[in-house]
Amino acid sequence: MIETDIIIIGAGPVGLFTVFEAGLLKLRCHLIDSLPQAGGQCSEIYPKKPIYDIPGFPSILAGELIDNLMEQAAPFKPGFTLGEAALSIEKTADEQFIVTTVKGTKHQAPIVMIAGGLGVFEPRKPPIDAIVDFEDKGVEYIIKDPSIYQDKVCVIAGGGDSALDWSIYLAERNIAKKVHLVHRSSSFRGHLDSVQKVIDMAESGQINLITEAEVTGLSGSGKLEKVHVTHQKNGEIVIDADHFIPLFGLKPSLGPIADWGLEIEKSAIKVNTLDYSTNIPGIYAIGDVNTYENKLKLILCGFHEGTLAVQSAFARIHPEKKNVLKYTTVNGVQGF
């Protein structure tokens, strides 16, 4: 049994910053996340993407933001259970919560903060026979490290911002040897600037743009070697390729959290904006996982929610103590 003051479900940016705010009040935290590393979407989906609305940082890569948050939380020695999704929660007679993961790891604390972002993500997979056979053998649904595509032939499928942006990135920086972008329509759903840039790069030969077509088959011996494309007018096109990257988005869901007796509205947890508490006393929901009137799904809003939730948690854990706000500019940061 792992015992702590606050169990944080979700090790994304909001969960990590909450460790810092809790630490200032001498409250220890342990984070649980289904992903194998801390950082949530920022690490798993777009570590190399710039973020422009973090106060004090005109621009910062998502991965760098996570590195900074980890450094900021480090003095308070948070614990981590990674690669294990939270499965169940139960309340004991002495007002403690026990959270058990899918692998059976148990955690106990008087406070639980759910900072699970948009929940559990699953990629939207195209209906291609044998696509599972080539996963991690040339098929990737998320681009984590662009360097693995150095001097490789890549086929990207999709018509949204992700497909457009990564096609531009891999081709413009001369990372991939060749980029083929396949889209089933002649129009795109992405930003107009990105659409125009892809068209311009296609005209100059930097990207092979194939519209009104779909990837319908994959083949290879032990790893991906060929991508089969069916064009609406020209029939089958076979592309010799090292990687196929279908970027059709991710499907978020609350997963097991939806069965914990929390009040849910439109796949999000309803909270009281006084302190972001849920309908179960002692359980809070912060960040994109919660919902309330005028909710904005921004990282900076999650930072605010976590800060107020920690203040409320301190009062629940130490009802006999009066918490006086102390400014870090005056007192500094005293770690554990």
Secondary structure, 3 states (H helix, E strand, C coil): CEECCEEEECCCHHHHHHHHHHHHCCCCEEEEECCCCCCCHHHHCCCCCEECCECCECCEEHHHHHHHHHHHHHHHCCEEEECCCEEEEEECCCCCEEEEECCCCEEEECEEEECCCCCEEEECCCCCCCHHHHECCCECCCCCCHHHHCCCEEEEECCCHHHHHHHHHHHHCCCCCEEEEEECCCCCCCCHHHHHHHHHHHHCCCEEEEECEEEEEEECCCCCCEEEEEECCCEEEEEECCEEEECCCEEEECHHHHHCCCCEECCEEECECCCCECCCCCEEECHHHEECCCCCCCHHHHHHHHHHHHHHHHHHHCCCCCCCCCCHHHHCCCCC
